[in-house]
Amino acid sequence: MKYLFVLSFLLLFTSSYAQTDTTQQVVAGRKNSIAQQKKPYVILISSDAFRYDFANKFKAEHLLAFADSGVRAASMIPSYPSLTFPNHYALVTGLYPSHSGLVHNNFYDPKTGKRYNNNDKKAVADSSWYGGTPLWVLAEQQQILSASFYWVAAEAPIQGINPTYYYNYNNLIPIHQRITQVGEWLRLPEEKRPHLITFYMSNVDDAAHKYGPDSKETGAAVHYVDSVVNELVKVTKRTGLDVNFIFVSDHGMTSVDNQHPMELPAVDTSKFVVAGDGILVELYAKPGADVQATYKKLKAGAKNYQVILKKDMPAKLHYGAKDDRYNRIGDILLKPTWPHVFRYMGKTHINPGWHGLDPYLVKDVHATFIAWGPSFKKGVKTGSFNNVNVYNVITSILRLTPNEQTDGDGKIARKILVKP
């Protein structure tokens, strides 16, 4: 608790896409079916940028103890690009970003001529950007209630459905109120009680970006998150329910050369739309643009970054032409070589901590997976696995029937669950 109240003030940064609406949203008229009332409970917790080794590195005692009592992966491999919005959505849909349509934090859709930006509240709440079936949508469709104290896309009525209980994203609600709310949800009558709850924290990402992944500020943020999770567990125990916890992150964090950022090469914006960020820049060809000629010119001048045609992206990244179901990946990709980054959109200050890089080249961007509770085996350690498999773990626990093909499989679920 010493971290909860001291550091909640120090580390409560206001996100650039924060909203001021702190009211709980409740969809009236829903209830668990009688059969579903007996299903297990799952709380999916995300600590943004909680790198795969942060629990050990900063001695997060509670999370390490929970890992010993349940399951821990050596690391969890984020989907490419290893960015916040695509990976939070991959976790709850089981789809790679190229298959869900949420391909980047900042991208362009040639079909509609619109841009998606994670700082744009209107775009974030627009369901047309999101493919696939998030876990809360699948649960509600099968008469299991869900709740969200933040998650990417929970504010958007995907397939016309939000969680029964949810909050629009903001960092104005004190952490103790968020924890208390989870306890209140679990004390609701059985027909109104959510069996799937998502819970998101940005503190580690905020600190690691600003001060770097090896900083004392990042260590303090890790301890803060560790204390929050411990308090959340205590609150759920007081409800008398056996709850399953899955603690994940969307990606990790690495140090970059922020003192010598690369300038973006000259691009003819009358022929190409430019989107992305300092770690992955995407060029979308307008009608009549000569993609091949531009590619050759950029490639000839490239230093400390790769120039790649969409059709030539490595298959293991699932970010090439064959995977681009929504045609939202750029025709030409500018991919910095670690530890280099672009100075993007005229920014003068470049953070020392970054993610978004290729997880098969930079292990620092690998994420965390720890799980414990009655549905999980005890004392199990797994190797690294792709984050699209978390979807199968949760559908197995709640015995939900997926309504579409996803990119994960049941191998991890079978390995870590008591009765998958």
N, C-alpha and C positions, 0 to 999 in steps of 0.2 A: 504493500500500500504506500510505502514511502515514495515510490516513483509516481504513483497515480496522481497525487495531488500537487506535488512539487513540479513534476515535469509536464503535466497536462497544460500548465500555463506556459512553460518555456517552449514546448514543442508543438503547440497548437497553431500551425501556420494556416493561413487562409488560402485555399486553393484558388488559382486563377479562374477556375470554372465554378466556383462556389455559388450557391444560390442562397437567398435570404429566407426562403420558406422553411420554417422549422416544424411545420404541422405534420402529424402523422396522417397519411392517406389511407383510407379504409374503403375497400370495395364491399358494398353492402350486399346481403342476400346469399353469400356463400357459406357453405359448411362442409366439413368432412363427411363423407358417406360413412355409414355404420361400419362397413368392412375396413375402411381406411383408418378409422380411429385407433385401430390396434397396431398400426405400422410404427416402426422405430422413429426416432427423432435424429435429425442431422443439423448441426450448425457448421456451416462452411465459413471459415475465417480467413480473410486475406490481409496480410501486411505487405503493402506495396514495397517492392524492391528488397525484401528480406532475403538476402543472398543465401545460397545453399549452405554456406559455412558460418553464417553470422551467429547462430546459436552457440556454436563452440567458440568462435573467435572472441565473442563478448560475454561468454559464460551466462547465457540465459537459463538460469537454474530451473525454472518451472517448465519451460518447453523441453529442456533436456530430460527432465523427470517424466513428463508425459510421453516423450518419445520412447523412453526405456520401458514404459508400461504398455506401449502399443506398437506402432509401426513408424519407421523412418526410412526415407529413400536417401541414397547417397547424394542425389540431387534430382531436381525435376527440370527437364529440358523445355524451355519456353518455345513457343512457335515463333517463326520469323515473320516480321521483325520483332525483336524482344522488347516490345513497347507495352504500355499499360492497358490501353483500351482493347487492342486486338487479343491480348492474352487473357484478360479477365473474361472476355467473351468466349474465347476458346475453352476455358475451364468449364463454363456452364452450358456449352453447346456440343462439345466434343468435336468441333470443326476447326480446321486450320483457318487462319484469316482469309486466305484466298477462296475458301469454300463458304465462309459465312458472309462475306462481303465487307466485313469490317477490317480492312487491310492495313490500316495505319492510324495513328492519332490524327493525322492531317492528310487528306487525300482528295482526289477529284474524281467525279463520275462523268465520263464523256457522254453517256446516254442522256443524262438530265441537265448537264452543264452546271451542276451544283458542287459545292465543296462540303466535305465533312471536316469539322475541327472540334477537338475535344473541349475547347474553350467556348464553343457556341452552344448555349443552353437549348436553343430551339432545335438545332440539329441533333443533339444528344437525345432529346425526347421524341424524335421523329422515327417511327417504327419502320419507315421505308428503307432505312439504311441497314437493317439487321435481318440477315437470313438465319436459317436454322430454327431450332426450338429450344430456348433456354430451359433449364431445369424447372424453374418456377412455373413456366407455361405448361410444360409437360405434366407437372404435379397437379396444377389446377384443372387441367383437362381431364385428369383421372380422379378428380374429387378429393385431392389432398391439398389442404391449405398451406400457403407459404408466406414468408415475411422477409423483408429486406431492410436492414439498416445499412444501406448503400451497396450498390454493385453496378458496374457498367451495364447500361441498357435496362435496368429495373424500372426506370422512369418512363420508358417507352412502351406503349400498349402493343407488344409484338403479338401478331395473330389476334389482336384485340384484347390481349390479356396482360395485366400487371399482377404482381403479387397481391394477395388479399390485403396485406399490411405492408406499407413501405414509406420511406422518407425520400424526398428529393434531396440530392446531394448538397451538403454544406458542411462547413467545419465549425459551425456556431453552437451546436448542441454539445454540452459538456459530456465527457466520456462516462461519468458515473450515471448520467441520465440514459445513455445508450445501453449500458449494461443492465440497468434497472428495467428498461423496456423489454429486453429479452426475457427477463424473469417474469414480467407481467404477461407477455405472450404465452409463456409456458404454463401459466396458472389459469388461463382461460378454460372454460368448459370444453370437454373433449371435442364437441362438434365445431368449436370455433378456434381450436388450438392449432397453430402452424406446426407441421412436422419437418419443414425445411426452412432454415433461417440462414440468410447471408449477412455477413458482418465485415465491414471494410475499414482499414486504417491506413492513413497516408504518411505517418510520422517518419518512418525509416526512409522512405523515398525523399521526403522533403530535406531531411538532414544529410543524407548521402549525396544528393545532388549538390547541395550548397557547400558542404564542407569536405566531401570525399568519403569513400567507403571505409577508410582506415581512421577516421577522425574520432575524437572523444564524443563529439556531438552525435555521430551515428551510433556509437556505443550506448549513449544515454537513451537514444530513441529505441534501440533494441531492448533495453531493460524496461522502458516504459511499456512497450508492446507485451513483453513477457509478463509484466504485472497485470496488464489489462486481461490477458488470457486467463491468468490465474483467478482473478476476481470473477470473470465470466463463468468459469467452472464452479466456483463457490456458489454463485447465484443459482445456477442450474441444479446443483445438488440440493439446495433448499426447497426446490419444487418437488423433490421425491421422484423425479423421472430419470430413467437411464438414458442419457444423451450421448450420441456419437459426435465427436469433434474431428474436423479436418482442418488443419492449419496449413495454408499454402501462401505462396507469393506468385506474382505475375511474372517476375524476372528478378535478376540480381542487379549488381552495380559494379562498374569498373572505373578505374582512374584513367583519365585521358590527358593529352597534352593541350591543356586549355590556354597555355601561354603563347602557342603558335597555331591558332586555328587557320585552316585553309580557306581561301576565298573561293566562292563558287565560280566555276568557269562561265564565260559569257554564253548566254543562251538567247536565241532570237524568240522573244515572247510573242511575236506575231505568228509564229509557227508552232510554238510549244507552250503548254500550260505547265508551270512549275509548282510542285507541292512536296510535302515531306518535312524534314527537319535536318539538323546538322549531322545526323548519323545515317540517314538514308534519304536522298533526294530523288524524286521521281519526275520524269519528263513525259508529258502526254502530248502526242502529236495531234495537231489540228489538221483538218482536211487539206490535202495538198502538200503537207510537210514531207521533206525527204529524210526519213528516219535513218537510212543507211549512211547517207553523207554526213549527217550530224553526228552519228555514232562514231564514224571514222575520225572526224575532226576532234571530237572530245577525247577519244581514246589516245590519239597521238600526243595530246598535251597533258595526259593524266599523270600525276605524281602523288603517291600515297593514297590513292583511291582507285577503285575499279570502275570502269564504264562497261555496263553489261546490258545487252538486249534482253528484253523480257523472255524471249524464246530460248535464251541461253542460260538462264538461271539454273543452278544445280537442282536436280530433282528432289534431293533430300530436304530442301528448304520449303518445298510445296508453295513456291512463290513465282512460278513461271507461267508462260502462256497456257500450258495445258491445264493448269490448276485454276486459272483466273476466271471463275464462273460468272462473275459480275462485271468483268472488263473494267476493273478499278485499279489495276496495277499499271504503273507507267510503262510506256514503250521502251524507254531507256532509263536505267537505274544507275545512280552514282553512289557507290558503296565505299565509304572510307575504310582504310586499313588501320586497325587498332595500332597505336593509341590516338590516331588523328581524327579530327572532327572538322566539319565545315562551320564557318561563320555564316549562320543562316538568317535571312531577313534583316540584315544590317545590325545584328546584335553586337554590342560592344563588350558585354561581359559574358564569358563562357564558363559554365560551371565545371568544377574539377571532377565531378562524378557523372557518369553517363551509362546508359544501357541502349538497347535497340540493335546491338551488333549480332553477328552470326553466332549462335550458341555452339556451333560445331568448331568454331575457331577461337572463341573467347569464352572460357569456362566461367569467368566471373559473372556472366549474365545468367548463369543457371539459378533456378529458384529452389525454394524449400517445400518439402512435403512431409508433414508429421500428422499422424492420425491415432486416435485412441477412443475407447468406448466399448460397449458390449458387442458390437458387430465386428470388431477388429481382433485379430490374433494378437498375442502379447509377445513382446521382445523380438519382433521381426524386422530385419533390415533388408532392404531391396537395393538393387542397382539403380542407376539412373533410368528414367522413363519419360516419355513425352507427355506434356500436360493435357492433351486431348483425352487421355485415359481416365482422368478424374471423373468425367461424366459417367462412365461405365460403373465406377465404384459407387457413386451415389444412386444411380438407377437400380443397382443391385441391392443396396441396403433398403431402399424404399419400395423395392419390387415394382418399379415403374416399367411400363412397356414402351420403349422408344418408338416413335412413329416415322422415323426416317433413318437412312444409313448415316453413321457418323465415322470419324476418322480413327477413333480408338478401337480397342478390342477388349475382351474380358480377361486377358492374361493377368494383369495386375490385380484386378478384383478377386480373381480366384486365388491368388497368392496371399493376399493380405486379409481377406474376410473370413470369418468363422463359417458362415453359411452363405456364400455368394449366390 
